[in-house]
């Protein structure tokens, strides 16, 4: 179990213990949580496009930076492009589909020489069912489904933990809760947790279990014209991942605990929403030597219908 299961109560999500299988060394699981803009609030659908950037350039060991010479990997730069569709059939049930496309540059040292590998391909597709009948106002919901093994994990030169896909089929569980933080509803809070666990190892590799959670607050915003509002958002993100396992894994240099602060903005134009944030680590504790990113970026464009 992840080390931070007791913290779930602090996120108002103690009903879940979460894990996330991922394939970009230290950090990409945080993109599974961390925005209120896609939480359901009524029947109908939402289509969205998401872009995430993670540029892992700093070697880290334990709770501090470490010499670059201690890690053969020197840079993992990843551009994540995700097309998604979410549809609520009624106030209780819905489905969501996420189709990712990943572009990754991997630079590593082999025998004193730097080797560079670039690969872009379809990632691991996620298909989930959503249940929002726990409250009349849809403020609390659960999701469950599968991550499919559609991403490539065989590209030459890339280790299993840096491949675009994990090669495994995973169980997905999520939960969220939204709440008003003051009497006039000008401040709203939300919390999310995400669980992603591989059913079994594949080709000698099983990604580590990971808990990803987010807690945030946003202001009602400033109105421009009759239908446009700009709202600031502040979030605390957390990821707690266990070691990878298997003969093709690197257990000593996998697994971590991370907290990130994520200030952002959301532009509400009625049916169209634009959300962006920057995610900055405030605490990191990694096993062995792993590359981390000094910051990560997220941008989401969504349309409700």
Secondary structure, 3 states (H helix, E strand, C coil): CCCCHHHHHHHCCCCCCCCCCCCCCCCHHHHHCCCCCCCCCCCEEEEEEEEEEEEECEEEEECEECCHHHCCEEEEEEEEEEEEEEEECCCCEEEEEEEEEEEEEEEEEECCEEEEEEEEEECCCEEEEEECCCCCCCCEEEEEEEECCCCCCCCCCCCCCCCCCCCCCEEEEEEEEEEECCCCCCEEEEEEEEEEEECCCECCEECCCEEEEEEEEEECCEEECCCEEEEEEEEEEEEEECCCECCCCCHHHCCEEEEEEEEEEEEEECCEEEEEEEEEEEEEEEEEEEEECCCEEEEEEEEEC
